[in-house]
């Protein structure tokens, strides 16, 4: 006696609901899950066809059964996520965010996650739920406990890639082993070597800018300078975008696509296996292939005799990690990503604020002129790193426009974690929202204002625990070097028709910043 369709559908709904209990504990990867759905559809089709011998009827009925099963599963998931039994039920936040990670994926794609998080914290308070299993906390006191106890979530592996770079390594032990060589690559001794190449690129940019009589896009030139500097430091050059006047190979375009891609897909890392099946490899893979080609090209030119970050991390044995060729290419692309865009964004923001305030520009120039009187190559690095007003301007630019605006997310896997007076349930992702914290009046006086003086003391509130932009030594040295030289060489101003407000409003955050060009007039001093 065949089971009537209505009964089959009811059984499917109940099965869907029950399967949630299993998937809650052991979330399947997307491909096996899809395979399971196809297999079930085939079984349902076979069962119904065997009974009716009608192809169309069996197709529609089996489709209805599978839809009922998925309906049961998704309804159960949705109810659970909104229910008081969910481990994060006590945290307030938008209903859509509690239901799905696509909520934050949408704001990342739109480029407004930084503003959305700021708004959500103002509405819901310090601890908020921004995903089914994700929290955002804007309490500066929580930053240290979070980063000292938790490690990276799978969101770092959102996009298909040929191999893990340091930054996408989510296994803590493997990461620690790989980090040994990186630490060596940033030793004091090595930093001196990178400074020389940064100085050469800075001199090249100054010479180029000195020839420009018309309005220039400073953000464009800073970006080319940063690519060339990072290319030199990481794998002995080969970019020469400054000489070409453009990023002819399209590194920045692929990088920005890649970061947006990772940003959105990082919210739903289970999609990665599906994306990997697409005919086009996707921007991250393309970026790694780009970097790989560049590494091979440079190695051929230098006969493998290089003295750069990549050669150090490839040849280090102390970390007991021997990088594969693909891992080396992945790390090379990471250096370009970690170094060039962060530094060029920090520089662009810094220049935007210095140019906007003639008094700041003048005070900075006076400090620089009293510290240095010789040419660029005589600029002493230790003096440059100790100039209080320059340092204050750099910190202030990083505060207002942090190159990484969303705090790097952390995950506690299967161990509940104590953060202040909260016990974070296992399997929770948590991040401090850097942009919102840096512009919070509880942390910084008049926070929307560029006020370098706050870093020199006497202005409160000034909560240094709230300021964690993360930054590696060579990056900020390069930014200081270029700023010092630009300000000493030129009087910099905005063209009459440049609207700073429109420029500020053009900022979109897709993990990295995208914005209008910073147009300036330069007058040689
Ligand atoms: C203003 C400049 C910079 C900012 C704001 C910045 C920001 C960050 C952030 C937020 C992280 C943490 C990533 C995470 O754990 O998710 C990080 C890590 C890192 N950055 Fe930077 N960065 C800057 C410049 C640089 C430069 C110039 C380099 C080197 C070429 C660099 C190399 C690294 C490395 C090696 C890591 C560690 C990655 C890991 O542990 O997997 N950064 N940076």
Boltz pocket constraint, residues with backbone or C-beta under 6 A from the ligand:
constraints:
  - pocket:
      binder: B
      contacts: [[A, 166], [A, 167], [A, 168], [A, 179], [A, 182], [A, 335], [A, 338], [A, 339], [A, 340], [A, 342], [A, 343], [A, 346], [A, 402], [A, 403], [A, 404], [A, 406], [A, 408], [A, 409], [A, 469], [A, 470], [A, 471], [A, 472], [A, 474], [A, 475], [A, 476]]
      max_distance: 6.0
